Amino acid sequence: MMPSKMTLQEYFTPLAGAEVIARANQFFTQRNTLYAAFPDQQGPGWASFRGQGGEELVVAAAPVPGGSRVTGSSYLFTMQVMRFFTTLPPMDAPAPAEVA
């Protein structure tokens, strides 16, 4: 089953993956609202968070020429993932042949 376009989102930024994950940790854990999320697991290039009712949110960053391809996935936190992406500097998506 393929995820919907809303549950799996993609963004390109000139930031390195480690910086993206550091910013995700700051963004999602410092929100004092109903949609706060707390660190669950983390590895090189990705972090997962748990929020309301145990809902999982995952952010990953993979290197691409000139920056990172950032993906965010969640069922309940789709708007918060979109808001997080707006805090990152934008970058044009590389040509499909450059993204592996």
C-alpha positions in Angstrom: 0.0 0.0 0.0 1.4 3.4 -1.0 1.4 6.2 1.5 -0.8 9.2 0.6 0.9 12.4 -0.5 -0.1 13.9 2.9 1.4 11.3 5.1 4.8 11.2 3.3 6.1 14.7 2.5 9.4 15.7 0.8 11.4 18.9 0.9 14.9 19.9 -0.4 17.2 22.2 1.5 20.8 23.3 1.2 21.4 22.2 4.9 23.4 19.1 5.8 21.4 16.2 7.1 22.8 16.5 10.7 21.6 20.1 10.8 18.1 19.1 9.6 17.8 16.5 12.3 19.1 18.9 15.0 16.5 21.4 13.8 13.7 18.8 13.9 14.6 17.9 17.4 14.4 21.5 18.4 11.2 22.2 16.5 9.1 19.2 17.6 10.2 19.1 21.2 9.8 22.8 22.0 6.2 23.1 20.8 4.1 23.4 23.9 0.8 22.5 22.3 -1.5 19.6 21.8 0.8 18.6 18.9 4.0 18.4 20.9 6.2 15.4 20.1 8.9 13.9 22.1 12.1 12.1 20.9 11.7 8.4 20.5 14.6 7.0 18.5 17.4 8.5 16.4 20.1 7.4 14.0 22.4 8.9 11.4 20.1 11.0 9.2 16.8 10.3 10.9 14.8 10.8 14.0 11.4 9.6 15.2 9.2 11.3 17.7 6.0 10.2 19.7 3.1 12.5 20.3 -0.5 12.5 21.3 -1.8 8.9 21.8 1.6 7.5 20.8 1.4 8.8 17.3 4.7 8.5 15.5 6.4 11.1 13.4 9.6 10.4 11.4 11.9 12.9 9.8 14.9 11.7 7.6 17.5 13.6 5.6 19.5 12.1 2.8 22.4 13.8 0.9 21.7 15.1 -2.6 24.0 17.4 -4.7 24.0 20.8 -3.0 22.1 19.8 0.2 19.6 17.3 1.6 16.4 15.6 0.6 14.2 15.7 3.7 11.2 13.4 4.2 8.7 13.6 6.9 6.0 11.0 7.6 3.1 11.0 10.0 -0.6 10.4 10.0 -1.7 12.9 12.7 1.2 15.4 12.4 1.0 16.3 8.7 0.5 20.0 9.3 3.3 20.1 11.8 5.7 18.4 9.3 4.7 21.1 6.7 5.4 23.8 9.3 8.7 22.3 10.1 9.7 22.3 6.4 8.9 26.0 6.2 11.6 26.7 8.8 14.3 25.2 6.5 15.9 27.2 3.7 14.5 26.0 0.4 16.4 24.5 -2.5 15.4 23.5 -6.0 15.0 19.7 -6.3 17.9 18.1 -8.2 17.3 16.5 -11.5 15.9 13.0 -11.1 19.1 11.4 -12.3 21.0 13.1 -9.5 18.8 11.8 -6.7 19.7 8.2 -5.8 
